[in-house]
Structures are given as C-alpha cells and as structure tokens.
Amino acid sequence: MEGNDVSLPPTWKLIPCLGNRSCARHVRDADEEVFYLYTVTAAPTGRVGLGQVDSSHDLLSLSVRLRSEGTRDVEITAQRADEVEHKAQKNTSKSSSSSSISSSSSIRTSRGSRRVQATRNDRLTTTVVLRQDSTSLKSTNGDTGSVVWRSSVYLAAKILADLSVRKRTDETPSELFSTSRLLQSTVLELGAGTGVLPAVLFSRPDLLQGLSADPMSSPGALRWLATDQEAIFGLLERNMRSTQAYLTGSEHRVEAAVLDWFQASQIWQAAAPFSLSLARYRDQLFSGWEKTWSRSSTEQEEHNRPDLIIATDCIFNAHLLQPLLHTLALFAVPNHTLVLVVCELREPELIRELLELWLSPGPRGEQWCIVALQTPEEAGEDEERKLTSSTPECALGHALEKGSVGWVAWRVK
C-alpha cells in the first residue's frame, strides 16, 4: 500500500497485493466500509442461499477443474460419493497425479446417485471426498461448521490454481499468496469445519513441492493446523486423517485440533501481561506438532508462532464476534502474523458490529490494522490512471469479488 499511511509488517510479502494500494483498501471506519461493501461489491444476481454447497448428501465429492492449462478459470462441481468410492480414494491417494484449482463463479451440484470418479485426478482436475453432517446443521442451532461452505471451496480453488500457475511461470500478479512463502509457513485455521480448505490444498502434493522464497535455500514445509470446537472436531479429524494419506513421504503436514474461542477469550482477558498461561495455552494447542516436526526447541517455538491465521465464513453469530477477535489476538504475533478473514456478505449489521469491535482497542490494549482486498477497478479513477496492463485483479479471485469480502489484518501492538 505504497503512498498510504499504513505501515506494513515485515511479513507482508506473504500476501503480495498488500504492497499495491490499488488492490488493498485501508479500513478505518466501520460504517464507511459497510456502505462500500454493500454498494460496490454487492452479491451478483442469482446467488441464493446462505452458501452451503450441498444440503442433501453427507459424503460429498468435490471436483475442481481448470478450463485450460495456465489459467485460473475453473469449474467446481459437487456430487454425492458413496462408501465404495471413498475407500477407493483412500487406497489410491498416495499415487494421485496432477490437477489444478482456482476460484469459480458457481458450483454445480448433482443430486443424482450416479457414481463419482473420486479417485481420478489429472493435470486439470482435482477431486476430494469429504464428510459433512447436514442433519446437524438443520437440527442444532448454530452448528454451521458441520457442512461445506462455498466460500471455503472458492478460496481453496483459488490457492490451488495459483500453485498450478506458479509451477509454469514466475509471473503471477493475481496470486493471493506468495506461494513460495506460503509453502514455508505455519498456518492456523480457525473455524475449519469440515476441513475443506486444507483437504483440497493438500490433495495435490505435487504442486506443493519445489517452491522456495529463496532460490539458494532448500524448500521448506507448509504446516497447517485446522481447528474447531469440540462438537465439530470428530468430523474435522476424520477428514484430516484422509487428507494426511496424500502426504506420505512429504515434509508438509496438516493436523486437526480442538480450539474453543470462548475458552481462548477467557484466557486472553484474564491473564496478566506476558503471563506464562498465555504461552502455555498456545503451546498446548500446538503440542501435537512437536513429535512430528520439531528437531529442536527453537524449531518448536517457531512452529508455535503462526505466520498466517485464516478464518473463512466464520461470521454468522454476533455472540461469537468478540471471542473470535480475542482468539485472533491471542495467537497473532504483533507485526508478524497476518490474519485473513473471508466471508460472504449477509447481514450488514453483523459486519458492522464485527468491524467496530475489530477497529477498537481490545481488553489488553491490542490494536489492529485492517485492509480489504479489492479489484483495481474499485480503487477509483485516480488510482485507475496509475494502473498498467499487468496490474493484478482481486487476489481473492473472480468468485469472491462480489458478494464477499476478504480482510487482511495484523496486530500493531
């Protein structure tokens, strides 16, 4: 955000569009941001429902197909998968070949019972099988994490498509993340639900290999911890176990853990400054990584410090907003950890309340800098004159440009 009053953290290059003020808008006022979002970036005509991908099947086959090589234009389909195909996928996941993903404008859903080729991946198509619990969503108030939501699918598709394009060229002006830096990062996902985001991403280990931010250094490893509340954990853990089968022999890791925002909020508010209880709580969450990844205490300390926190479609309930923000504050390292929050634009008052809380100093004096990802066209006429033909589109991808928002934030204290 060159020329702006925003001081970027040293880690900003993980999300490179932060350095382009035509693609990142500084959020200063909740009312102004809500007005902008619901006028300039309103949902496209024809988008219906809250965003659940499929409400009929509990074993879901998701396929993401690039329309051609070297493009981020994709088609996403969701179909029923049966137990036989699910077992076949698990047995063949170790030898899965190429396919690619990005963000799409729609998800085609088949409610029929025709068999899904869940195990067949090619260079252009990635297919994963996920368990969800539609019954729980319908019968349990607020149990939104038990199903697959389209925003998470769009984001997963976008990241995987960026990886696919990056394999063929170094020039990726439209990528959301610097893929080379992402693949050396520790990621904490909040409200992971079914785990669709890491499930899609880690199903393509061939695209996760061989990219390094420093050509002189050896490739690092992507460490992803997907978390949710106790009630969702069984579903999340089951899907992550299936995902781990793809990573045999890989340095990359994905794990699942329980993280209760209300508990984290209580600890954040009650602990004294620099209290050991905060560090112990963080260490406890990441304790499962020690045996798997760390070779020294220094490495373990780095693993316990997220480079990136992701929360996708977690903004449903006003009672969860403060606990969510306290949880972000607890795990975000000031001027280091980037936080990406992506959600569909549903209730304006809910978005306004979130931003008012987020922009205000927290109970421990924490303060945030928040920017919204946008298309160059949204930057205004003055900015438009400065753009060139190589200026990137919205880093979130076409499917999330309208009717959704992506904020990147970091703690400044």
Secondary structure, 3 states (H helix, E strand, C coil): CCCCCCCCCCCHHHCHHHHCCCCEEECCCHHHHHHHHHHHCCCCCCCCCCCECCCCCCEEEEEEEECCCCCCCEEEEEEECCHHHHHHHHHHHHHCCCCCCCCCCCEEEECCCCCCCCCCCCCCEEEEEEECCHHHHHHCCCCHHHCCEHHHHHHHHHHHHHHHHHCCCCCCCCCCCCHHHHCCCEEEEECCCCCHHHHHHHCCHHHCCCCCCCCCCCCCCCEEEEEECHHHHHHHHHHHHHHHHHHCCCCCEEEEEECCHHHHHHHHHHCCCCCHHHHHHHHHHCCHHHHHHCCCHHHHHHHCCCCEEEEECCCCCHHHHHHHHHHHHHHCCCCCCEEEEEEECCCHHHHHHHHHHHHCCCCCCCCEEEEEECCHHHHCHHHHCCCCCCCCCCCCCHHHCCCEEEEEEEECC
